Amino acid sequence: MSRTALPLAVGDIAAFARVLRVRIMESETAPSHLELLNWLARAAGYKNVQHFRATAAPAAVPVSEPRAPQPEPVDENRLKRLARLYDADGRLLRWPSKRGMQLTCLWTLWAALPPRRVFDEPTVTGILGAAHAFGDPVLLRRELCDLGLLWRTPDCRAYRRLERRPPPEALALIRRVQAGHGLAPAPVRA
């Protein structure tokens, strides 16, 4: 639904501020939306907001609702490099050395944690242990907490995944890894 923008122009901002200050000081409680609109209109020299609206109507400009921002395009080459860090089962094979790649990989580990559930430390360690192959679930758990993707109590007894919207690159990586499109071959298990 669109609304009409009513631009307000005042001749003297100092006089406008003085009138508005007096109104605010006279009020004992916070003004309602309509009261505040009336105060602003009176400070600008109108009788009330309806008088202002009637006077400003010819210059009124319809304003459409803001559009949702377009998602950033994902760098396909970087996504391929990130996907090579995973095996066909979606397990992270090694911890990347670059911080930017680490942060993106943490989102796939975040996605492995079930939402809206509280876990104890051994359960979180088990889930993270199954999601990677380099044997350091403590590092991953700490990084998830530091990044604000995993919440824990001060005594570390309870953990919960915090719901966030992954950035576009992380979302594309999560989808690719969950679909089993990691490019590295699955490790041979003896």
C-alpha positions as CSV (number, residue, x, y, z in Angstrom):
1,M,0.0,0.0,0.0
2,S,1.3,3.4,-0.9
3,R,1.1,6.5,1.3
4,T,1.5,10.2,0.5
5,A,4.6,12.0,1.6
6,L,3.9,15.5,3.0
7,P,7.1,17.5,2.9
8,L,7.4,20.0,5.7
9,A,9.4,23.2,5.1
10,V,9.8,25.9,7.8
11,G,11.0,29.4,7.2
12,D,12.9,29.7,10.5
13,I,14.1,26.6,12.2
14,A,14.9,28.4,15.4
15,A,11.4,29.6,15.8
16,F,10.1,26.2,14.9
17,A,12.3,24.6,17.6
18,R,11.2,27.2,20.2
19,V,7.5,26.5,19.6
20,L,8.1,22.8,19.7
21,R,10.1,23.0,22.9
22,V,7.3,24.9,24.7
23,R,4.8,22.3,23.6
24,I,7.0,19.5,24.9
25,M,7.7,21.2,28.2
26,E,4.0,21.8,28.7
27,S,3.1,18.2,28.2
28,E,3.2,15.9,31.3
29,T,3.2,12.7,29.3
30,A,4.6,11.5,26.0
31,P,2.4,12.8,23.1
32,S,0.5,10.4,20.9
33,H,1.3,10.1,17.2
34,L,-1.5,12.5,16.3
35,E,-0.6,15.0,19.0
36,L,3.0,15.1,17.9
37,L,1.8,15.6,14.3
38,N,-0.4,18.5,15.4
39,W,2.5,20.0,17.4
40,L,4.8,19.9,14.4
41,A,2.1,21.4,12.1
42,R,1.4,24.2,14.7
43,A,5.1,25.0,15.1
44,A,5.3,25.3,11.3
45,G,2.5,27.9,11.3
46,Y,-0.6,25.7,10.5
47,K,-3.7,25.3,12.6
48,N,-3.3,21.5,12.9
49,V,-2.2,18.6,10.8
50,Q,-5.4,18.5,8.7
51,H,-4.8,22.2,7.8
52,F,-1.2,21.3,6.9
53,R,-2.3,18.3,4.9
54,A,-4.9,20.4,2.9
55,T,-2.3,23.0,2.2
56,A,0.4,20.6,1.2
57,A,-1.9,18.3,-0.9
58,P,-1.1,19.7,-4.4
59,A,2.7,19.2,-3.7
60,A,2.1,15.7,-2.2
61,V,4.1,13.0,-3.7
62,P,3.0,9.4,-3.5
63,V,5.6,7.1,-1.9
64,S,5.6,3.5,-2.7
65,E,6.7,0.9,-0.1
66,P,10.4,0.3,0.0
67,R,11.6,-2.7,-2.0
68,A,13.4,-5.5,-0.4
69,P,17.2,-5.2,-1.2
70,Q,18.5,-7.4,-3.9
71,P,20.8,-10.2,-2.6
72,E,24.4,-9.7,-3.3
73,P,25.7,-11.9,-6.2
74,V,27.7,-14.8,-5.0
75,D,31.2,-15.3,-6.3
76,E,31.0,-18.7,-8.0
77,N,34.8,-19.2,-8.0
78,R,35.0,-18.6,-4.2
79,L,32.0,-20.9,-3.7
80,K,33.8,-23.7,-5.6
81,R,37.0,-23.1,-3.4
82,L,34.8,-23.3,-0.3
83,A,33.0,-26.4,-1.5
84,R,36.3,-28.2,-2.0
85,L,36.7,-28.1,1.8
86,Y,33.9,-30.6,2.1
87,D,33.6,-34.3,1.3
88,A,30.6,-35.8,-0.5
89,D,29.0,-36.4,2.9
90,G,29.1,-32.7,3.7
91,R,31.8,-33.0,6.3
92,L,34.3,-30.2,6.6
93,L,37.7,-31.8,5.8
94,R,40.1,-29.1,7.1
95,W,39.9,-25.7,8.9
96,P,40.7,-23.0,6.3
97,S,43.6,-20.7,7.1
98,K,41.8,-17.5,5.8
99,R,39.4,-15.9,8.4
100,G,36.8,-15.0,5.7
101,M,36.6,-18.7,4.6
102,Q,36.4,-19.8,8.3
103,L,33.5,-17.5,8.9
104,T,31.6,-18.8,5.9
105,C,32.3,-22.5,6.9
106,L,31.0,-21.8,10.4
107,W,27.6,-21.2,8.8
108,T,27.5,-24.8,7.5
109,L,28.3,-26.1,11.0
110,W,25.5,-23.8,12.4
111,A,23.1,-25.3,9.9
112,A,24.0,-28.8,11.2
113,L,22.7,-27.9,14.6
114,P,18.9,-28.4,15.0
115,P,17.0,-25.2,15.7
116,R,15.0,-24.4,18.8
117,R,16.5,-27.1,21.0
118,V,18.7,-26.9,24.0
119,F,21.8,-29.2,24.1
120,D,24.3,-30.2,26.6
121,E,28.0,-29.9,25.8
122,P,28.6,-33.5,24.8
123,T,25.7,-33.4,22.4
124,V,27.0,-30.2,20.7
125,T,30.4,-31.8,20.6
126,G,29.0,-34.9,19.0
127,I,27.0,-33.0,16.3
128,L,30.1,-30.9,15.5
129,G,32.3,-33.9,15.5
130,A,30.1,-35.6,12.9
131,A,30.1,-32.5,10.8
132,H,33.9,-32.3,10.4
133,A,36.9,-34.6,9.8
134,F,39.9,-32.8,11.4
135,G,39.1,-33.6,15.0
136,D,38.7,-30.3,16.8
137,P,35.0,-29.8,17.8
138,V,36.1,-27.6,20.7
139,L,37.5,-25.0,18.3
140,L,34.4,-25.1,16.2
141,R,32.1,-24.8,19.3
142,R,34.1,-21.8,20.6
143,E,34.1,-20.1,17.2
144,L,30.3,-20.6,16.8
145,C,29.8,-19.0,20.3
146,D,32.2,-16.1,19.5
147,L,30.5,-15.4,16.2
148,G,27.1,-15.3,17.9
149,L,25.7,-18.3,16.1
150,L,25.6,-20.5,19.2
151,W,24.5,-19.4,22.7
152,R,25.7,-21.0,25.8
153,T,25.2,-20.5,29.5
154,P,28.1,-19.1,31.6
155,D,28.7,-22.5,33.1
156,C,28.7,-24.1,29.6
157,R,26.0,-26.6,30.5
158,A,23.4,-25.6,28.0
159,Y,23.8,-24.6,24.3
160,R,21.3,-23.4,21.7
161,R,21.6,-22.4,18.1
162,L,20.8,-18.7,17.6
163,E,18.5,-18.1,14.7
164,R,20.1,-15.8,12.1
165,R,19.8,-15.2,8.4
166,P,23.0,-16.5,6.7
167,P,24.7,-14.1,4.3
168,P,24.1,-15.0,0.6
169,E,27.5,-16.7,0.1
170,A,27.0,-18.9,3.3
171,L,23.5,-19.7,2.2
172,A,24.7,-20.9,-1.2
173,L,27.4,-23.0,0.5
174,I,25.0,-24.5,2.9
175,R,22.7,-25.6,0.1
176,R,25.6,-27.0,-1.9
177,V,27.0,-28.9,1.0
178,Q,23.6,-30.3,2.1
179,A,22.9,-31.4,-1.5
180,G,26.2,-33.4,-1.4
181,H,28.0,-31.3,-3.9
182,G,31.3,-31.0,-2.0
183,L,34.0,-31.4,-4.5
184,A,36.6,-33.3,-2.4
185,P,36.3,-37.1,-2.5
186,A,34.9,-38.8,0.5
187,P,37.6,-40.1,2.9
188,V,38.2,-43.9,2.8
189,R,37.1,-45.4,6.1
190,A,39.0,-48.5,7.2
